[in-house]
């Protein structure tokens, strides 16, 4: 089941919008908690924030994050941070 879930999530993209200032810098930051919430809502899962491996994101753009589903099963997803209009 974990392998199947990893295949389903592999290469998927999620988008988060955040308030930005000049040069796309965020007011605040996007953390693994924010990303885990979006993954859980979009794919109807319950992934713990500790399983999302990402450095704190402070600039709008596209990032690769690793989601560790089980100790030996992980997958990579794209996270796109877009400026809020």
C-alpha positions in Angstrom: 0.0 0.0 0.0 2.8 2.4 0.8 4.6 1.7 -2.5 1.3 2.3 -4.4 0.8 5.6 -2.5 4.3 6.6 -3.2 3.7 6.0 -7.0 0.5 8.0 -6.9 2.2 11.0 -5.2 5.4 10.9 -7.2 5.9 13.9 -9.4 2.6 15.5 -8.3 2.5 19.2 -7.8 0.8 21.2 -5.1 0.4 25.0 -5.1 0.3 27.3 -2.1 -0.3 31.0 -2.4 1.4 33.3 0.1 1.7 37.1 0.5 5.0 38.3 -1.0 6.9 41.6 -1.0 9.5 42.8 -3.4 11.5 40.2 -5.4 9.0 37.4 -4.4 10.2 37.3 -0.8 7.4 35.9 1.5 6.0 37.7 4.4 6.7 34.8 6.8 7.6 31.4 5.5 6.2 28.1 4.2 7.1 25.1 6.5 6.7 21.3 6.4 3.4 21.8 8.4 1.9 24.0 5.7 2.9 21.5 3.0 1.6 18.5 4.9 -1.8 20.2 5.4 -2.1 20.9 1.6 -1.1 17.3 0.7 -3.6 15.9 3.2 -6.5 18.1 2.0 -5.8 17.6 -1.7 -5.2 13.8 -1.6 -7.4 12.9 1.4 -4.4 11.6 3.4 -3.1 12.0 6.9 0.6 12.5 6.5 2.4 13.8 9.6 4.4 17.1 9.1 7.5 15.3 10.3 7.4 13.1 7.2 7.7 16.1 4.9 11.4 16.9 4.3 11.9 20.5 3.2 14.0 23.5 4.3 11.8 26.5 5.3 10.8 28.3 2.2 11.1 32.1 2.2 10.9 33.0 -1.5 8.1 32.3 -4.1 9.1 29.6 -6.7 9.1 25.9 -7.3 10.7 23.5 -4.9 11.2 19.7 -4.7 10.1 18.2 -1.4 10.5 14.6 -0.1 7.6 12.9 1.5 8.7 9.9 3.7 5.6 7.6 3.9 7.4 4.8 5.8 11.0 4.3 6.8 12.0 2.8 3.4 9.3 4.3 1.2 9.5 8.0 0.1 8.6 10.0 -2.9 9.4 13.4 -4.3 6.7 16.1 -5.1 6.9 19.6 -6.4 5.6 22.5 -4.3 4.9 25.7 -6.2 4.7 28.9 -4.1 2.7 31.6 -6.0 2.3 35.2 -4.9 -1.2 36.0 -3.5 -3.0 38.5 -5.7 
